[in-house]
Amino acid sequence: MFARIVSSVVAVVMLLSTAGASPVYASRAASEAKAPMPYLVRVSFAPGATSAVVDGELTTRAWQDFVVRGSAGYTMLASLTANNTSASFHVFRRYYRAQLWGRGDGKTTWQRALPASGDYIIRVSGPISTVFSLNVEMPAILRFKRGAYATTVTGHTTDNRINSYMAWGRANQTLTATLVSPTEVGITVYGLTDGVPMVRAVSGAVTWNGKLASSQYYVIDVVPSITSTVNYTLSVEIR
């Protein structure tokens, strides 16, 4: 009698574990089994670099989390390209549930000055199978010595990676940026807030001088046109 009761209980448990299983969890498990990446991927910048690119692939109704270390006051810019228009991403402070507000199109571009130092999560998701590329950028902030109007930095980059710098300028001040390098490289200058470009590297320019239209941070991109290592010196003056 006892054996028959045990057999009946086992049969019921087996029936519930198969027929009654949640299709949501079953789908999630199947999705994770096919995931090409670990649950959490750390995005690291190469020495001297201000940006990094990571490529990935999502199965249907899946997501991938990337963690980026950032410092308070620095601006993080992120952009997503994918083989379909359904893919998107959101940014969170790690260990916080609320989505972090920022500027952008709300789907594939985002930027914001980081409110605190620490880890930030970029969650890429898509309702259908997706192949994507995520670009993360953190421009270096140019610091002027007390009483100085100009500063010079030296750097290097490789694999066509853009190195970015930003400096605060007030309306009607004059900004002069000059890039010197023995190899093929150009300069792009634009307003961080309004996104308006003053000069683009595609024009072949290595210098720019002009009066600033508004008070904001201005981004100076060093844009190489070759994949080998590029060494350069960037001089910026604002007065």
C-alpha positions as CSV (number, residue, x, y, z in Angstrom):
1,M,0.0,0.0,0.0
2,F,2.8,2.4,1.0
3,A,4.7,1.6,-2.2
4,R,1.6,2.4,-4.3
5,I,1.2,5.8,-2.6
6,V,4.8,6.7,-3.2
7,S,4.5,5.7,-6.8
8,S,1.4,7.9,-7.2
9,V,3.2,10.9,-5.7
10,V,6.2,10.5,-7.9
11,A,4.0,10.2,-11.0
12,V,2.1,13.4,-10.0
13,V,5.4,15.3,-9.5
14,M,6.8,14.1,-12.8
15,L,3.6,15.1,-14.5
16,L,3.7,18.7,-13.0
17,S,7.3,19.1,-13.8
18,T,6.7,18.4,-17.5
19,A,3.2,19.3,-18.5
20,G,2.9,22.2,-16.1
21,A,6.3,23.8,-16.7
22,S,6.2,27.5,-17.4
23,P,6.8,28.2,-21.1
24,V,8.5,31.5,-20.1
25,Y,11.2,29.7,-18.1
26,A,11.6,27.0,-20.7
27,S,12.1,29.6,-23.4
28,R,14.6,31.5,-21.2
29,A,16.6,28.3,-20.5
30,A,16.7,27.4,-24.2
31,S,17.8,30.9,-25.0
32,E,20.6,30.9,-22.4
33,A,21.7,27.5,-23.6
34,K,22.4,29.0,-27.0
35,A,23.9,32.3,-25.7
36,P,27.3,32.9,-27.4
37,M,28.6,35.0,-24.5
38,P,28.7,34.8,-20.7
39,Y,25.9,36.4,-18.8
40,L,28.1,39.5,-18.0
41,V,30.9,40.7,-20.2
42,R,33.4,43.3,-19.0
43,V,34.3,46.0,-21.5
44,S,37.9,47.1,-21.2
45,F,39.7,49.9,-23.0
46,A,43.2,49.3,-24.4
47,P,46.0,51.3,-22.8
48,G,45.7,54.9,-23.9
49,A,42.3,54.3,-25.7
50,T,39.1,56.2,-25.0
51,S,36.7,53.8,-26.7
52,A,36.1,50.1,-27.2
53,V,33.9,48.0,-29.5
54,V,32.4,44.7,-28.7
55,D,30.5,42.4,-31.0
56,G,27.9,39.8,-30.1
57,E,24.9,37.8,-31.1
58,L,21.5,37.3,-29.4
59,T,19.0,34.5,-29.8
60,T,15.3,35.3,-30.0
61,R,14.0,37.2,-27.0
62,A,17.3,37.3,-25.2
63,W,19.6,40.0,-23.8
64,Q,23.3,40.5,-23.1
65,D,24.8,42.6,-20.3
66,F,28.0,44.5,-20.6
67,V,29.7,46.2,-17.6
68,V,31.8,49.3,-18.0
69,R,33.8,51.1,-15.3
70,G,33.3,54.9,-15.3
71,S,34.4,57.9,-13.2
72,A,32.1,60.6,-11.8
73,G,31.9,63.6,-14.1
74,Y,33.2,61.8,-17.2
75,T,30.8,61.4,-20.1
76,M,29.9,58.0,-21.5
77,L,28.6,57.7,-25.0
78,A,27.3,54.4,-26.3
79,S,25.9,53.5,-29.8
80,L,24.5,50.2,-31.1
81,T,24.4,48.9,-34.7
82,A,22.6,45.7,-35.5
83,N,21.4,43.6,-38.4
84,N,17.8,44.6,-37.6
85,T,15.9,47.6,-36.3
86,S,14.4,45.8,-33.3
87,A,17.6,45.7,-31.2
88,S,18.0,48.3,-28.5
89,F,19.9,48.9,-25.2
90,H,19.4,50.4,-21.8
91,V,22.0,51.7,-19.2
92,F,21.9,51.1,-15.5
93,R,24.2,51.8,-12.6
94,R,25.3,48.3,-11.4
95,Y,23.3,47.1,-8.3
96,Y,20.6,49.7,-9.1
97,R,17.4,48.7,-10.9
98,A,16.3,52.1,-12.3
99,Q,17.3,52.8,-15.9
100,L,19.8,55.7,-16.1
101,W,18.4,58.8,-17.9
102,G,20.5,60.1,-20.7
103,R,20.4,61.9,-24.1
104,G,20.0,60.0,-27.3
105,D,17.3,58.4,-29.4
106,G,16.2,56.2,-26.6
107,K,17.1,53.0,-28.5
108,T,20.5,52.9,-30.2
109,T,22.4,56.0,-29.0
110,W,23.0,57.3,-25.5
111,Q,25.2,59.8,-23.6
112,R,25.4,61.3,-20.2
113,A,27.9,62.6,-17.6
114,L,28.2,59.8,-15.1
115,P,26.7,60.7,-11.7
116,A,29.1,58.5,-9.7
117,S,32.3,56.4,-10.0
118,G,31.7,52.7,-10.4
119,D,30.3,50.0,-12.7
120,Y,27.6,50.6,-15.3
121,I,25.5,48.0,-17.1
122,I,24.6,48.3,-20.8
123,R,21.9,45.7,-21.5
124,V,21.5,44.9,-25.2
125,S,18.2,43.1,-26.1
126,G,16.2,42.1,-29.1
127,P,12.9,40.3,-29.8
128,I,14.4,38.4,-32.7
129,S,17.8,36.8,-33.4
130,T,20.3,39.7,-33.6
131,V,23.9,40.3,-34.6
132,F,25.2,43.5,-33.1
133,S,28.2,45.8,-32.4
134,L,28.3,48.0,-29.3
135,N,30.6,51.0,-29.3
136,V,31.4,52.6,-25.9
137,E,33.3,55.9,-25.6
138,M,34.6,58.0,-22.7
139,P,36.4,61.1,-23.8
140,A,39.3,62.2,-21.7
141,I,38.7,65.6,-20.0
142,L,41.4,68.1,-20.9
143,R,42.6,70.0,-17.8
144,F,44.1,73.5,-18.0
145,K,46.6,74.6,-15.4
146,R,45.6,77.5,-13.2
147,G,45.9,80.7,-15.3
148,A,46.6,78.8,-18.5
149,Y,44.6,78.9,-21.7
150,A,46.2,75.9,-23.5
151,T,47.2,72.3,-23.0
152,T,49.0,69.6,-25.0
153,V,48.6,65.9,-24.9
154,T,50.4,63.0,-26.6
155,G,48.8,59.7,-27.4
156,H,48.6,56.8,-29.7
157,T,45.9,54.6,-31.2
158,T,45.6,51.6,-33.5
159,D,43.1,49.5,-35.4
160,N,41.4,52.7,-36.7
161,R,40.1,53.5,-33.1
162,I,39.2,57.1,-32.5
163,N,40.6,58.8,-29.4
164,S,38.4,61.6,-28.0
165,Y,39.0,64.5,-25.7
166,M,36.7,67.2,-24.4
167,A,37.2,70.7,-23.0
168,W,34.8,73.3,-21.6
169,G,34.3,76.4,-23.7
170,R,32.2,79.5,-23.2
171,A,30.2,81.3,-25.9
172,N,32.3,83.8,-27.9
173,Q,35.6,82.2,-26.8
174,T,37.9,81.1,-29.5
175,L,39.0,77.4,-29.7
176,T,42.1,76.3,-31.5
177,A,42.9,72.6,-31.9
178,T,46.0,71.4,-33.7
179,L,46.9,67.8,-34.4
180,V,50.5,66.8,-35.3
181,S,51.3,63.2,-36.4
182,P,53.7,61.6,-38.8
183,T,51.0,59.3,-40.1
184,E,47.6,59.7,-41.7
185,V,45.1,61.2,-39.2
186,G,42.4,63.8,-39.0
187,I,40.5,65.9,-36.5
188,T,36.8,66.2,-35.8
189,V,35.4,68.9,-33.5
190,Y,31.8,69.1,-32.3
191,G,29.7,70.4,-29.4
192,L,28.8,67.6,-26.9
193,T,25.4,69.0,-26.1
194,D,24.2,70.2,-29.5
195,G,26.1,67.7,-31.6
196,V,27.0,70.4,-34.1
197,P,30.3,69.7,-35.9
198,M,32.7,72.5,-36.7
199,V,35.1,70.4,-38.7
200,R,35.2,66.7,-39.7
201,A,38.2,64.4,-40.1
202,V,36.9,63.2,-43.5
203,S,37.8,66.6,-44.9
204,G,41.5,65.9,-44.1
205,A,41.7,68.7,-41.6
206,V,44.3,68.5,-38.8
207,T,43.5,71.9,-37.3
208,W,40.6,74.1,-36.5
209,N,40.2,77.6,-35.2
210,G,36.9,79.4,-34.6
211,K,34.6,81.3,-32.2
212,L,32.3,79.1,-30.1
213,A,28.6,79.6,-30.5
214,S,27.5,78.4,-27.0
215,S,28.8,77.4,-23.6
216,Q,29.3,73.6,-23.5
217,Y,31.9,70.9,-23.6
218,Y,33.5,70.5,-27.0
219,V,34.7,67.1,-28.2
220,I,37.9,66.8,-30.2
221,D,38.3,63.4,-32.0
222,V,41.6,62.1,-33.2
223,V,40.6,60.0,-36.2
224,P,43.2,57.7,-37.8
225,S,42.8,56.5,-41.4
226,I,45.1,53.5,-41.1
227,T,45.0,50.3,-39.0
228,S,48.6,50.4,-37.7
229,T,49.7,52.4,-34.7
230,V,49.3,56.1,-34.9
231,N,51.3,58.4,-32.6
232,Y,50.2,62.1,-32.3
233,T,50.3,65.3,-30.4
234,L,47.2,67.3,-29.8
235,S,47.3,71.0,-28.7
236,V,44.1,72.8,-27.6
237,E,43.8,76.5,-26.7
238,I,40.6,78.2,-25.5
239,R,40.7,81.9,-24.8
